[in-house]
Each structure stands twice: as C-alpha cells, then as structure tokens.
Amino acid sequence: MEKKKSILIKAIVFILNFLILLLMIFLYLSGMIIMEVLLALLFLQSLACGMMLFIYLLYKKFQQVGRQLGFRYIKGSWTHPKFEGHYKKNWFQVHYISKETGDQWGVPRTYIKLQFKEKREFDQKKLKKYNTLDYRGNRIVSLSHVERNYKNYLLLKRQTFTFNVKKIHQLMDLLIRIAEEAKSP
C-alpha cells in the first residue's frame, strides 16, 4: 500500500508540473506573456520542483533511519520527525529538530531521549560533565534530566542531524551508561 501511495504521489507531481509547463508555453505562444516573464516563471517552477525534491529525499532519509532502527514513526512532521522504540530493553525516542526561533534558530539537531516509566533522580554534577562532550565524533550540545507530571527522561542533544544508525546506537549506549552512573541513591 505504501509503495502504491508513493508512486501515485510521484505521478501526480509529475503530471501537475507538466501541465503547468504546457500552460506557460501556451500563454507565451498566444502572446499573453513576454519572453522575460516566461523565463521567470520557468525559473520559479524549477526552483519549486527542486525544493519539493529536496523535501521528499529528506523525508525518505528520515523514514529509512527509523526503519533501520526498528522504531515506529510517531507524531511529528517532515521537518520534525519523531521515532520511538526499544533498544536493549530501554524505551527511546529520536527526534530531528531545527527550531524556527530562538538564539540558535535553523541549526539542525538530533535529540535522543531515554524514557523511564518510574520517577528517577540523577546527580546533576555527573550529568553536567557530559555537556559539550565530543563522544566518538558525536558532538553533544547538552545532556539534561527532564521531569514533568507525565514524563521522566534523559535528553541528549546532538548538533546536526545524525542519519548513521551506528552513531545513534553509540549515543543510546552512552545514555544507558550515563543513566546507571548518574543515578542518585
């Protein structure tokens, strides 16, 4: 079903672009627009097609990473996809985020959450030593313990999107190790 839907979307986009191209050529040949306007419209159409192709390829890459991890897609959009699943008997979420506002807007980040069902306490000093760490080529921006009424998790923020499943597994292993080391008595 997914393959048929993908083929249908590609066919619709191709046909729509072809019809728009024919319309622009018709308008030019009938004398309704001049050559410069036709060239501007062709440029805009190719720019829009390029952006759609980039978005589609990025979406497919996110999907591929989620499948390779064995995680399922949860709430999110093509710009902020989220996956969740179990790894080594622990519950993880992987988020790809690029914030639109704030002091570091537009910087792509990979968030990895190690979630807990029960409430846990962690030694903040031990957690703090992992902030701004370069772990096996993975630049960690921050590591924090987040507690809410309905959530309790360790959040690791990594600069740039990480599509390499091996690196994601390394970061998950690091989070598991940190959770054991920094556990408060």
Contact map, one row per residue, 1 for C-alpha under 8 A:
11111000000000000000000000000000000000000000000000000000000000000000000000000000000000000000000000000000000000000000000000000000000000000000000000000000000000000000000000000000000000000
11111100000000000000000000000000000000000000000000000000000000000000000000000000000000000000000000000000000000000000000000000000000000000000000000000000000000000000000000000000000000000
11111110000000000000000000000000000000000000000000000000000000000000000000000000000000000000000000000000000000000000000000000000000000000000000000000000000000000000000000000000000000000
11111111000000000000000000000000000000000000000000000000000000000000000000000000000000000000000000000000000000000000000000000000000000000000000000000000000000000000000000000000000000000
11111111100000000000000000000000000000000000000000000000000000000000000000000000000000000000000000000000000000000000000000000000000000000000000000000000000000000000000000000000000000000
01111111110000000000000000000000000000000000000000000000000000000000000000000000000000000000000000000000000000000000000000000000000000000000000000000000000000000000000000000000000000000
00111111111000000000000000000000000000000000000000000000000000000000000000000000000000000000000000000000000000000000000000000000000000000000000000000000000000000000000000000000000000000
00011111111100000000000000000000000000000000000000000000000000000000000000000000000000000000000000000000000000000000000000000000000000000000000000000000000000000000000000000000000000000
00001111111110000000000000000000000000000000000000000000000000000000000000000000000000000000000000000000000000000000000000000000000000000000000000000000000000000000000000000000000000000
00000111111111000000000000000000000000000000000000000000000000000000000000000000000000000000000000000000000000000000000000000000000000000000000000000000000000000000000000000000000000000
00000011111111100000000000000000000000000000000000000000000000000000000000000000000000000000000000000000000000000000000000000000000000000000000000000000000000000000000000000000000000000
00000001111111110000000000000000000000000000000000000000000000000000000000000000000000000000000000000000000000000000000000000000000000000000000000000000000000000000000000000000000000000
00000000111111111000000000000000000000000000000000000000000000000000000000000000000000000000000000000000000000000000000000000000000000000000000000000000000000000000000000000000000000000
00000000011111111100000000000000000000000000000000000000000000000000000000000000000000000000000000000000000000000000000000000000000000000000000000000000000000000000000000000000000000000
00000000001111111110000000000000000000000000000000000000000000000000000000000000000000000000000000000000000000000000000000000000000000000000000000000000000000000000000000000000000000000
00000000000111111111000000000000000000000000000000000000000000000000000000000000000000000000000000000000000000000000000000000000000000000000000000000000000000000000000000000000000000000
00000000000011111111100000000000000000000000100000000000000000000000000000000000000000000000000000000000000000000000000000000000000000000000000000000000000000000000000000000000000000000
00000000000001111111110000000000000000000000000000000000000000000000000000000000000000000000000000000000000000000000000000000000000000000000000000000000000000000000000000000000000000000
00000000000000111111111000000000000000000000000000000000000000000000000000000000000000000000000000000000000000000000000000000000000000000000000000000000000000000000000000000000000000000
00000000000000011111111100000000000000000000000000000000000000000000000000000000000000000000000000000000000000000000000000000000000000000000000000000000000000000000000000000000000000000
00000000000000001111111110000000000000000100000000000000000000000000000000000000000000000000000000000000000000000000000000000000000000000000000000000000000000000000000000000000000000000
00000000000000000111111111000000000000000000000000000000000000000000000000000000000000000000000000000000000000000000000000000000000000000000000000000000000000000000000000000000000000000
00000000000000000011111111100000000000000000000000000000000000000000000000000000000000000000000000000000000000000000000000000000000000000000000000000000000000000000000000000000000000000
00000000000000000001111111110000000001001000000000000000000000000000000000000000000000000000000000000000000000000000000000000000000000000000000000000000000000000000000000000000000000000
00000000000000000000111111111000000001000000000000000000000000000000000000000000000000000000000000000000000000000000000000000000000000000000000000000000000000000000000000000000000000000
00000000000000000000011111111100000000000000000000000000000000000000000000000000000000000000000000000000000000000000000000000000000000000000000000000000000000000000000000000000000000000
00000000000000000000001111111111100000000000000000000000000000000000000000000000000000000000000000000000000000000000000000000000000000000000000000000000000000000000000000000000000000000
00000000000000000000000111111111111001000000000000000000000000000000000000000000000000000000000000000000000000000000000000000000000000000000000000000000000000000000000000000000000000000
00000000000000000000000011111111000000000000000000000000000000000000000000000000000000000000000000000000000000000000000000000000000000000000000000000000000000000000000000000000000000000
00000000000000000000000001111111000000000000000000000000000000000000000000000000000000000000000000000000000000000000000000000000000000000000000000000000000000000000000000000000000000000
00000000000000000000000000111111110000000000000000000000000000000000000000000000000000000000000000000000000000000000000000000000000000000000000000000000000000000000000000000000000000000
00000000000000000000000000111111110000000000000000000000000000000000000000000000000000000000000000000000000000000000000000000000000000000000000000000000000000000000000000000000000000000
00000000000000000000000000110011111011000000000000000000000000000000000000000000000000000000000000000000000000000000000000000000000000000000000000000000000000000000000000000000000000000
00000000000000000000000000010011111111000000000000000000000000000000000000000000000000000000000000000000000000000000000000000000000000000000000000000000000000000000000000000000000000000
00000000000000000000000000010000111111100000000000000000000000000000000000000000000000000000000000000000000000000000000000000000000000000000000000000000000000000000000000000000000000000
00000000000000000000000000000000011111110000000000000000000000000000000000000000000000000000000000000000000000000000000000000000000000000000000000000000000000000000000000000000000000000
00000000000000000000000000000000111111111000000000000000000000000000000000000000000000000000000000000000000000000000000000000000000000000000000000000000000000000000000000000000000000000
00000000000000000000000110010000111111111100000000000000000000000000000000000000000000000000000000000000000000000000000000000000000000000000000000000000000000000000000000000000000000000
00000000000000000000000000000000001111111110000000000000000000000000000000000000000000000000000000000000000000000000000000000000000000000000000000000000000000000000000000000000000000000
00000000000000000000000000000000000111111111000000000000000000000000000000000000000000000000000000000000000000000000000000000000000000000000000000000000000000000000000000000000000000000
00000000000000000000000100000000000011111111100000000000000000000000000000000000000000000000000000000000000000000000000000000000000000000000000000000000000000000000000000000000000000000
00000000000000000000100000000000000001111111110000000000000000000000000000000000000000000000000000000000000000000000000000000000000000000000000000000000000000000000000000000000000000000
00000000000000000000000000000000000000111111111000000000000000000000000000000000000000000000000000000000000000000000000000000000000000000000000000000000000000000000000000000000000000000
00000000000000000000000000000000000000011111111100000000000000000000000000000000000000000000000000000000000000000000000000000000000000000000000000000000000000000000000000000000000000000
00000000000000001000000000000000000000001111111110000000000000000000000000000000000000000000000000000000000000000000000000000000000000000000000000000000000000000000000000000000000000000
00000000000000000000000000000000000000000111111111000000000000000000000000000000000000000000000000000000000000000000000000000000000000000000000000000000000000000000000000000000000000000
00000000000000000000000000000000000000000011111111100000000000000000000000000000000000000000000000000000000000000000000000000000000000000000000000000000000000000000000000000000000000000
00000000000000000000000000000000000000000001111111110000000000000000000000000000000000000000000000000000000000000000000000000000000000000000000000000000000000000000000000000000000000000
00000000000000000000000000000000000000000000111111111000000000000000000000000000000000000000000000000000000000000000000000000000000000000000000000000000000000000000000000000000000000000
00000000000000000000000000000000000000000000011111111100000000000000000000000000000000000000000000000000000000000000000000000000000000000000000000000000000000000000000000000000000000000
00000000000000000000000000000000000000000000001111111110000000000000000000000000000000000000000000000000000000000000000000000000000000000000000000000000000000000000000000000000000000000
00000000000000000000000000000000000000000000000111111111000000000000000000000000000000000000000000000000000000000000000000000000000000000000000000000000000000000000000000000000000000000
00000000000000000000000000000000000000000000000011111111100000000000000000000000000000000000000000000000000000000000000000000000000000000000000000000000000000000000000000000000000000000
00000000000000000000000000000000000000000000000001111111110000000000000000000000000000000000000000000000000000000000000000000000000000000000000000000000000000000000000000000000000000000
00000000000000000000000000000000000000000000000000111111111000000000000000000100000000000000000000000000000000000000000000000000000000000000000000000000000000000000000000000000000000000
00000000000000000000000000000000000000000000000000011111111100000000000000000000000000000000000000000000000000000000000000000000000000000000000000000000000000000000000000000000000000000
00000000000000000000000000000000000000000000000000001111111110000000000000000000000000000000000000000000000000000000000000000000000000000000000000000000000000000000000000000000000000000
00000000000000000000000000000000000000000000000000000111111111000000000000000000000000000000000000000000000000000000000000000000000000000000000000000000000000000000000000000000000000000
00000000000000000000000000000000000000000000000000000011111111100000000000000100000000000000000000000000000000000000000000000000000000000000000000000000000000000000000000000000000000000
00000000000000000000000000000000000000000000000000000001111111110000000000000000000000000000000000000000000000000000000000000000000000000000000000000000000000000000000000000000000000000
00000000000000000000000000000000000000000000000000000000111111111000000000000000000000000000000000000000000000000000000000000000000000000000000000000000000000000010000000000000000000000
00000000000000000000000000000000000000000000000000000000011111111100000000000000100000000000000000000000000000000000000000000000000000000000000000000000000000000010000000000000000000000
00000000000000000000000000000000000000000000000000000000001111111110000000000000000000000000000000000000000000000000000000000000000000000000000000000000000000000000000000000000000000000
00000000000000000000000000000000000000000000000000000000000111111111000000000000000000000000000000000000000000000000000000000000000000000000000000000000000000000000000000000000000000000
00000000000000000000000000000000000000000000000000000000000011111111100000000000000000000000000000000000000000000000000000000000000000000000000000000000000000000011100000000000000000000
00000000000000000000000000000000000000000000000000000000000001111111111110000000001000000000000000000000000000000000000000000000000000000000000000000000000000000000000000000000000000000
00000000000000000000000000000000000000000000000000000000000000111111111100000000000000000000000000000000000000000000000000000000000000000000000000000000000000000000000000000000000000000
00000000000000000000000000000000000000000000000000000000000000011111111000000000000000000000000000000000000000000000000000000000000000000000000000000000000000000000100000000000000000000
00000000000000000000000000000000000000000000000000000000000000001111111000000000000000000000000000000000000000000000000000000000000000000000000000000000000000000000100000000000000000000
00000000000000000000000000000000000000000000000000000000000000000111111100000000000010000000000000000000000000000000000000000000000000000000000000000000000000000000000000000000000000000
00000000000000000000000000000000000000000000000000000000000000000111111110000000001111000000000000000000000000000000000000000000000000000000000000000000000000000000000000000000000000000
00000000000000000000000000000000000000000000000000000000000000000110011111000000001110000000000000000000000000000000000000000000000000000000000000000000000000000000000000000000000000000
00000000000000000000000000000000000000000000000000000000000000000100001111100000111100000000000000000000000000000000000000000000000000000000000000000000000000000000000000000000000000000
00000000000000000000000000000000000000000000000000000000000000000000000111110000111100000000000000000000000000000000000000000000000000000000000000000000000000000000000000000000000000000
00000000000000000000000000000000000000000000000000000000000000000000000011111000110000000000000000000000000000000000000000000000000000000000000000000000000000000000000000000000000000000
00000000000000000000000000000000000000000000000000000000000000000000000001111111110000000000000000000000000000000000000000000000000000000000000000000000000000000000000000000000000000000
00000000000000000000000000000000000000000000000000000000000000000000000000111111100000000000000000000000000000000000000000000000000000000000000000000000000000000000000000000000000000000
00000000000000000000000000000000000000000000000000000010001000000000000000011111100000000000000000000000000000000000000000000000000000000000000000000000000000000000000000000000000000000
00000000000000000000000000000000000000000000000000000000000000000000000000011111100000000000000111000000000000000000000000000000000000000000000000000000000000000000000000000000000000000
00000000000000000000000000000000000000000000000000000000000000000000000000011111110000000000001111000000000000000000000000000000000000000000000000000000000000000000000000000000000000000
00000000000000000000000000000000000000000000000000000000000001000000000011111111111000000000001110000000000000000000000000000000000000000000000000000000000000000000000000000000000000000
00000000000000000000000000000000000000000000000000000000000000000000000011110001111100000000111100000000000000000000000000000000000000000000000000000000000000000000000000000000000000000
00000000000000000000000000000000000000000000000000000000000000000100001111000000111110000000111000000000000000000000000000000000000000000000000000000000000000000000000000000000000000000
00000000000000000000000000000000000000000000000000000000000000000000001111000000011111000011110000000000000000000000000000000000000000000000000000000000000000000000000000000000000000000
00000000000000000000000000000000000000000000000000000000000000000000011100000000001111100011100000000000000000000000000000000000000000000000000000000000000000000000000000000000000000000
00000000000000000000000000000000000000000000000000000000000000000000001000000000000111111111000000000000000000000000000000000000000000000000000000000000000000000000000000000000000000000
00000000000000000000000000000000000000000000000000000000000000000000000000000000000011111111000000000000000000000000000000000000000000000000000000000000000000000000000000010000000000000
00000000000000000000000000000000000000000000000000000000000000000000000000000000000001111100000000000000000000000000000000000000000000000000000000000000000000000000000000000000000000000
00000000000000000000000000000000000000000000000000000000000000000000000000000000000001111110000000000000000000000000000000000000000000000000000000000000000000000000000000000000000000000
00000000000000000000000000000000000000000000000000000000000000000000000000000000000001111111000000000000000000000110000000000000000000000000000000000000000000000000000000000000000000000
00000000000000000000000000000000000000000000000000000000000000000000000000000000000111101111100000000000000000000111000000000000000000000000000000000000000000000000000000000000000000000
00000000000000000000000000000000000000000000000000000000000000000000000000000000000111100111110000000000000000011110000000000000000000000000000000000000000000000000000000010000000000000
00000000000000000000000000000000000000000000000000000000000000000000000000000000011110000011111000000000000000111110000000000000000000000000000000000000000000000000000000000000000000000
00000000000000000000000000000000000000000000000000000000000000000000000000000000011100000001111100000000000001111000000000000000000000000000000000000000000000000000000000000000000000000
00000000000000000000000000000000000000000000000000000000000000000000000000000001111000000000111110000000000001110000000000000000000000000000000000000000000000000000000000000000000000000
00000000000000000000000000000000000000000000000000000000000000000000000000000011110000000000011111000000000111100000000000000000000000000000000000000000000000001000000000000000000000000
00000000000000000000000000000000000000000000000000000000000000000000000000000011100000000000001111100000000111100000000000000000000000000000000000000000000000000000000000000000000000000
00000000000000000000000000000000000000000000000000000000000000000000000000000011000000000000000111110000111110000000000000000000000000000000000000000000000000000000000000000000000000000
00000000000000000000000000000000000000000000000000000000000000000000000000000000000000000000000011111101111100000000000000000000000000000000000000000000000000000000000000000000000000000
00000000000000000000000000000000000000000000000000000000000000000000000000000000000000000000000001111100110000000000000000000000000000000000000000000000000000000000000000000000000000000
00000000000000000000000000000000000000000000000000000000000000000000000000000000000000000000000000111111110000000000000000000000000000000000000000000000000000000000000000000000000000000
00000000000000000000000000000000000000000000000000000000000000000000000000000000000000000000000000111111100000000000000000000000000000000000000000000000000000000000000000000000000000000
00000000000000000000000000000000000000000000000000000000000000000000000000000000000000000000000000001111100000000000000000000000000000000000000000000000000000000000000000000000000000000
00000000000000000000000000000000000000000000000000000000000000000000000000000000000000000000000000101111111000000000000000000000000000000000000000000000000000000000000000000000000000000
00000000000000000000000000000000000000000000000000000000000000000000000000000000000000000000000001111111111000000000000000000000000000000000000000000000000000000000000000000000000000000
00000000000000000000000000000000000000000000000000000000000000000000000000000000000000000000000001111001111100000000000000000000000000000000000000000000000000000000000000000000000000000
00000000000000000000000000000000000000000000000000000000000000000000000000000000000000000000000001100001111110000000000000000000000000000000000000000000000000110000000000000000000000000
00000000000000000000000000000000000000000000000000000000000000000000000000000000000000000000000111100000011111000000000000000000000000000000000000000000000000111000000000000000000000000
00000000000000000000000000000000000000000000000000000000000000000000000000000000000000000000000111000000001111100000000000000000000000000000000000000000000011111000000000000000000000000
00000000000000000000000000000000000000000000000000000000000000000000000000000000000000000000011110000000000111110000000000000000000000000000000000000000000011111100000000000000000000000
00000000000000000000000000000000000000000000000000000000000000000000000000000000000000000000111110000000000011111000000000000000000000000000000000000000001111000000000000000000000000000
00000000000000000000000000000000000000000000000000000000000000000000000000000000000000000001111000000000000001111100000000000000000000000000000000000000001110000000000000110000000000000
00000000000000000000000000000000000000000000000000000000000000000000000000000000000000000001110000000000000000111110000000000000000000000000000000000000111100000000000000000000000000000
00000000000000000000000000000000000000000000000000000000000000000000000000000000000000000111100000000000000000011111000000000000000000000000000000000000111000000000000000010011000000000
00000000000000000000000000000000000000000000000000000000000000000000000000000000000000000111100000000000000000001111100000000000000000000000000000000011110000000000000000000000000000000
00000000000000000000000000000000000000000000000000000000000000000000000000000000000000000010000000000000000000000111111100000000000000000000000000000011100000000000000000000000000000000
00000000000000000000000000000000000000000000000000000000000000000000000000000000000000000000000000000000000000000011111000000000000000000000000000000011000000000000000000000000000000000
00000000000000000000000000000000000000000000000000000000000000000000000000000000000000000000000000000000000000000001111100000000000000000000000000000001000000000000000000000000000000000
00000000000000000000000000000000000000000000000000000000000000000000000000000000000000000000000000000000000000000001111110000000000000000000000000000001000000000000000000000000000000000
00000000000000000000000000000000000000000000000000000000000000000000000000000000000000000000000000000000000000000001011111000000000000000000000000000001000000000000000000000000000000110
00000000000000000000000000000000000000000000000000000000000000000000000000000000000000000000000000000000000000000000001111100000000000000000000000000000000000000000000000000000000000110
00000000000000000000000000000000000000000000000000000000000000000000000000000000000000000000000000000000000000000000000111110010000000000000000010000000000000000000000000000000001001110
00000000000000000000000000000000000000000000000000000000000000000000000000000000000000000000000000000000000000000000000011111110000000000000000000000000000000000000000000000000000001110
00000000000000000000000000000000000000000000000000000000000000000000000000000000000000000000000000000000000000000000000001111111000000000000000000000000000000000000000000000000000001000
00000000000000000000000000000000000000000000000000000000000000000000000000000000000000000000000000000000000000000000000000111111100000000000000000000000000000000000000000000000000000000
00000000000000000000000000000000000000000000000000000000000000000000000000000000000000000000000000000000000000000000000000111111110000000000000000000000000000000000000000000000000011000
00000000000000000000000000000000000000000000000000000000000000000000000000000000000000000000000000000000000000000000000001111111111000000000001100000000000000000000000000000000010001000
00000000000000000000000000000000000000000000000000000000000000000000000000000000000000000000000000000000000000000000000000011111111000000000001100000000000000000000000000000000000000000
00000000000000000000000000000000000000000000000000000000000000000000000000000000000000000000000000000000000000000000000000001111111010000000000000000000000000000000000000000000000000000
00000000000000000000000000000000000000000000000000000000000000000000000000000000000000000000000000000000000000000000000000000111111110000001011000000000000000000000000000000000000000000
00000000000000000000000000000000000000000000000000000000000000000000000000000000000000000000000000000000000000000000000000000011111110000001111000000000000000000000000000000000000000000
00000000000000000000000000000000000000000000000000000000000000000000000000000000000000000000000000000000000000000000000000000000011111000011110000000000000000000000000000000000000000000
00000000000000000000000000000000000000000000000000000000000000000000000000000000000000000000000000000000000000000000000000000000111111100011100000000000000000000000000000000000000000000
00000000000000000000000000000000000000000000000000000000000000000000000000000000000000000000000000000000000000000000000000000000000111111111000000000000000000000000000000000000000000000
00000000000000000000000000000000000000000000000000000000000000000000000000000000000000000000000000000000000000000000000000000000000011111111000000000000000000000000000000000000000000000
00000000000000000000000000000000000000000000000000000000000000000000000000000000000000000000000000000000000000000000000000000000000001111100000000000000000000000000000000000000000000000
00000000000000000000000000000000000000000000000000000000000000000000000000000000000000000000000000000000000000000000000000000000000001111110000000000000000000000000000000000000000000000
00000000000000000000000000000000000000000000000000000000000000000000000000000000000000000000000000000000000000000000000000000000000001111111000000000000000001000000001000100000000000000
00000000000000000000000000000000000000000000000000000000000000000000000000000000000000000000000000000000000000000000000000000000000111101111100000000000000001100000000000000000000000000
00000000000000000000000000000000000000000000000000000000000000000000000000000000000000000000000000000000000000000000000000000000011111100111111000000000000111100000000000000000000000000
00000000000000000000000000000000000000000000000000000000000000000000000000000000000000000000000000000000000000000000000000000000001110000011111000000000000111100000000000000000000000000
00000000000000000000000000000000000000000000000000000000000000000000000000000000000000000000000000000000000000000000000000000000011100000001111100000000001111000000000000000000000000000
00000000000000000000000000000000000000000000000000000000000000000000000000000000000000000000000000000000000000000000000000000011011000000001111110000000011110000000000000000000000000000
00000000000000000000000000000000000000000000000000000000000000000000000000000000000000000000000000000000000000000000000000000011000000000000011111000000011100000000000000000000000000000
00000000000000000000000000000000000000000000000000000000000000000000000000000000000000000000000000000000000000000000000001000000000000000000001111100001111000000000000000000000000000000
00000000000000000000000000000000000000000000000000000000000000000000000000000000000000000000000000000000000000000000000000000000000000000000000111110011111000000000000000000000000000000
00000000000000000000000000000000000000000000000000000000000000000000000000000000000000000000000000000000000000000000000000000000000000000000000011111011100000000000000000000000000000000
00000000000000000000000000000000000000000000000000000000000000000000000000000000000000000000000000000000000000000000000000000000000000000000000001111111000000000000000000000000000000000
00000000000000000000000000000000000000000000000000000000000000000000000000000000000000000000000000000000000000000000000000000000000000000000000000111110000000000000000000000000000000000
00000000000000000000000000000000000000000000000000000000000000000000000000000000000000000000000000000000000000000000000000000000000000000000000000011111000000000000000000000000000000000
00000000000000000000000000000000000000000000000000000000000000000000000000000000000000000000000000000000000000000011100000000000000000000000000001111111100000000000000000000000000000000
00000000000000000000000000000000000000000000000000000000000000000000000000000000000000000000000000000000000000000011111100000000000000000000000011110111110000000000000000000000000000000
00000000000000000000000000000000000000000000000000000000000000000000000000000000000000000000000000000000000000001111000000000000000000000000000011100011111000000000000000000000000000000
00000000000000000000000000000000000000000000000000000000000000000000000000000000000000000000000000000000000000001110000000000000000000000000001111000001111100000000000000000010001000000
00000000000000000000000000000000000000000000000000000000000000000000000000000000000000000000000000000000000000111100000000000000000000000000011111000000111110000000000000000000000000000
00000000000000000000000000000000000000000000000000000000000000000000000000000000000000000000000000000000000000111000000000000000000000000001111100000000011111000000000000000010000000000
00000000000000000000000000000000000000000000000000000000000000000000000000000000000000000000000000000000000011110000000000000000000000000001111000000000001111100000000000000000000000000
00000000000000000000000000000000000000000000000000000000000000000000000000000000000000000000000000000000000011100000000000000000000000000111110000000000000111111000000000000000000000000
00000000000000000000000000000000000000000000000000000000000000000000000000000000000000000000000000000000001111000000000000000000000000000011100000000000000011111000000000000000000000000
00000000000000000000000000000000000000000000000000000000000000000000000000000000000000000000000000000000001111000000000000000000000000000000000000000000000001111100000000000000000000000
00000000000000000000000000000000000000000000000000000000000000000000000000000000000000000000000100000000000111000000000000000000000000000000000000000000000001111110000000000000000000000
00000000000000000000000000000000000000000000000000000000000000000000000000000000000000000000000000000000000001000000000000000000000000000000000000000000000000011111101100000000000000000
00000000000000000000000000000000000000000000000000000000000011001000000000000000000000000000000000000000000000000000000000000000000000000000000000000000000000001111100100000000000000000
00000000000000000000000000000000000000000000000000000000000000001000000000000000000000000000000000000000000000000000000000000000000000000000000000000000000000000111111100000000000000000
00000000000000000000000000000000000000000000000000000000000000001001100000000000000000000000000000000000000000000000000000000000000000000000000000000000000000000111111110000000000000000
00000000000000000000000000000000000000000000000000000000000000000000000000000000000000000000000000000000000000000000000000000000000000000000000000000000000000000001111111000000000000000
00000000000000000000000000000000000000000000000000000000000000000000000000000000000000000000000000000000000000000000000000000000000000000100000000000000000000000101111111100000000000000
00000000000000000000000000000000000000000000000000000000000000000000000000000000000000000000000000000000000000000000000000000000000000000000000000000000000000000111111111110000000000000
00000000000000000000000000000000000000000000000000000000000000000000000000000000000000000000000000000000000000000000000000000000000000000000000000000000000000000000111111111000000000000
00000000000000000000000000000000000000000000000000000000000000000000000000000000000000000000000000000000000000000000000000000000000000000000000000000000000000000000011111111100000000000
00000000000000000000000000000000000000000000000000000000000000000000000000000000000000000000000000000000000000010000000000000000000000000100000000000000000000000000001111111110000000000
00000000000000000000000000000000000000000000000000000000000000000000000000000000000000100001000000000000000000010100000000000000000000000000000000000000000000000000000111111111000000000
00000000000000000000000000000000000000000000000000000000000000000000000000000000000000000000000000000000000000000000000000000000000000000000000000000000000000000000000011111111100000000
00000000000000000000000000000000000000000000000000000000000000000000000000000000000000000000000000000000000000000000000000000000000000000000000000000000000000000000000001111111110000000
00000000000000000000000000000000000000000000000000000000000000000000000000000000000000000000000000000000000000000100000000000000000000000000000000000000010100000000000000111111111000000
00000000000000000000000000000000000000000000000000000000000000000000000000000000000000000000000000000000000000000100000000000000000000000000000000000000000000000000000000011111111100000
00000000000000000000000000000000000000000000000000000000000000000000000000000000000000000000000000000000000000000000000000000000000000000000000000000000000000000000000000001111111110000
00000000000000000000000000000000000000000000000000000000000000000000000000000000000000000000000000000000000000000000000000000010000000000000000000000000000000000000000000000111111111000
00000000000000000000000000000000000000000000000000000000000000000000000000000000000000000000000000000000000000000000000001000000000000000000000000000000010000000000000000000011111111100
00000000000000000000000000000000000000000000000000000000000000000000000000000000000000000000000000000000000000000000000000000000000000000000000000000000000000000000000000000001111111100
00000000000000000000000000000000000000000000000000000000000000000000000000000000000000000000000000000000000000000000000000000100000000000000000000000000000000000000000000000000111111100
00000000000000000000000000000000000000000000000000000000000000000000000000000000000000000000000000000000000000000000000001110110000000000000000000000000000000000000000000000000011111110
00000000000000000000000000000000000000000000000000000000000000000000000000000000000000000000000000000000000000000000000111100000000000000000000000000000000000000000000000000000001111111
00000000000000000000000000000000000000000000000000000000000000000000000000000000000000000000000000000000000000000000000111100000000000000000000000000000000000000000000000000000000001111
00000000000000000000000000000000000000000000000000000000000000000000000000000000000000000000000000000000000000000000000000000000000000000000000000000000000000000000000000000000000000111
